[in-house]
Amino acid sequence: EGKTVRRLRKTYFTATRRLQTRGSERISESFGDDLWDQIDDVFHRVTRKVVEYAESVENPVLVLEDLTYIRESMDYGEYMNRRLHGWGFAKLHAQIRYKAVEKGIPVET
């Protein structure tokens, strides 16, 4: 699913940049709503599969790595930084946590 999210984010970035250079600020602000909805849908599908897999194991516990400061030491150039900084760590963690809690699966960091 990473390729799908990467493609959607790249489409959003490229289109927004083009719209902004043409002075279409209002259009560029509303452009991404559909793309972000698609990205959210991918995140929900992935996190649902993670929790479903955890349910299939006896005495499940989900352990998530604390990635709070992972981006601070990254500097690989403009293009690669944009790709790396576009990862949705916090969103994935939050969705996994609330879905696991609904199923009674403990989550630890």
C-alpha positions in Angstrom: 0.0 0.0 0.0 3.0 2.3 0.3 3.2 2.8 -3.4 -0.4 4.0 -3.5 0.1 6.5 -0.8 3.4 7.7 -2.3 1.7 8.2 -5.7 -1.2 10.1 -4.2 1.1 12.4 -2.2 3.3 13.0 -5.2 0.2 13.9 -7.3 -1.0 16.3 -4.6 2.4 18.0 -4.2 2.9 18.4 -8.0 -0.6 19.7 -8.7 -0.6 22.0 -5.7 2.8 23.5 -6.8 1.5 24.0 -10.3 -1.7 25.7 -9.2 0.2 27.9 -6.8 2.6 29.1 -9.5 -0.4 30.1 -11.6 -1.9 32.1 -8.7 -4.8 29.7 -8.1 -4.5 29.7 -4.3 -8.2 28.9 -3.7 -8.2 26.0 -6.1 -5.0 24.6 -4.7 -6.4 24.7 -1.1 -9.4 22.6 -2.1 -7.7 20.3 -4.5 -6.3 17.9 -2.0 -9.5 16.9 -0.2 -10.2 14.0 -2.4 -6.6 12.8 -2.4 -6.4 13.0 1.4 -9.6 11.0 1.6 -8.0 8.3 -0.5 -4.9 8.3 1.6 -7.0 8.0 4.8 -8.9 5.1 3.2 -5.6 3.3 2.6 -4.5 3.9 6.2 -7.8 2.6 7.5 -7.5 -0.6 5.4 -3.9 -1.2 6.5 -4.6 -0.6 10.2 -7.7 -2.8 10.0 -5.6 -5.7 8.6 -3.0 -5.2 11.4 -5.6 -5.4 14.1 -7.4 -8.4 12.4 -4.0 -10.2 12.3 -3.4 -9.5 15.9 -6.8 -10.9 16.8 -5.9 -14.2 15.2 -3.0 -14.7 17.7 -3.5 -16.0 21.2 -2.9 -13.3 23.8 -2.1 -10.5 21.3 -0.1 -7.4 22.1 0.7 -4.8 19.5 4.1 -3.1 20.1 4.7 0.1 18.2 8.1 1.8 18.0 8.3 5.4 19.2 9.2 7.3 16.1 8.7 10.8 17.5 12.2 12.2 16.6 13.0 10.0 13.5 12.7 12.9 11.1 15.0 15.3 12.9 18.3 13.6 11.8 17.2 13.2 8.2 18.6 15.4 5.5 18.8 13.6 2.1 18.0 16.6 -0.2 14.7 18.2 -1.1 13.1 15.4 -3.0 14.0 12.6 -0.6 13.2 14.6 2.5 9.7 15.3 1.1 9.2 11.6 0.6 10.5 10.6 4.0 8.7 13.4 5.9 5.4 12.4 4.2 5.2 9.1 6.0 2.1 9.0 8.3 3.6 7.6 11.5 1.3 9.5 13.9 -1.8 8.8 11.9 -1.0 5.0 11.6 -0.2 4.8 15.3 -3.4 6.6 16.3 -5.6 4.4 14.1 -3.9 1.2 15.3 -4.4 2.3 18.9 -8.1 3.1 18.7 -8.9 0.0 16.6 -7.0 -2.3 19.0 -8.7 -0.8 22.0 -12.1 -1.5 20.4 -11.1 -5.1 20.1 -9.5 -5.3 23.6 -6.0 -5.7 22.3 -3.3 -4.0 24.4 -0.9 -1.6 22.6 2.5 -0.7 23.9 5.2 1.7 22.7 
